[in-house]
Amino acid sequence: MPARLKDAKRKVVGSKRTYRALKEGQVAVCYLALDAESRIIEPLRRQCMEMGIEPVYVDSMKHLGKCCGIDVGAAAAAILK
């Protein structure tokens, strides 16, 4: 996982917050966990494609959460513009 996410000053963590930021055009880089339920990450993946953002896939929710500085897993996270 890139240190970029850990060091980002402006980021959102969680599928709902990431989706909202995508809809508002605020996302520079979107991270999705491969082990998250497809019903959660599929709308995010579609929104990324509509916005022209290539999602970065992470092996697990636990790893993504750790990179975001939280103690629980995260299905999605994003670095904001």
Buried (B, 14 or more C-beta within 10 A) or exposed (E): BEEBBEEBEEBBBBBEBBBBBBEEEBBBBBBBBEBBEEEBBEBBBEBBEEEEBEBBEBEBBBBBBBBBEEEEBBBBBBBBE
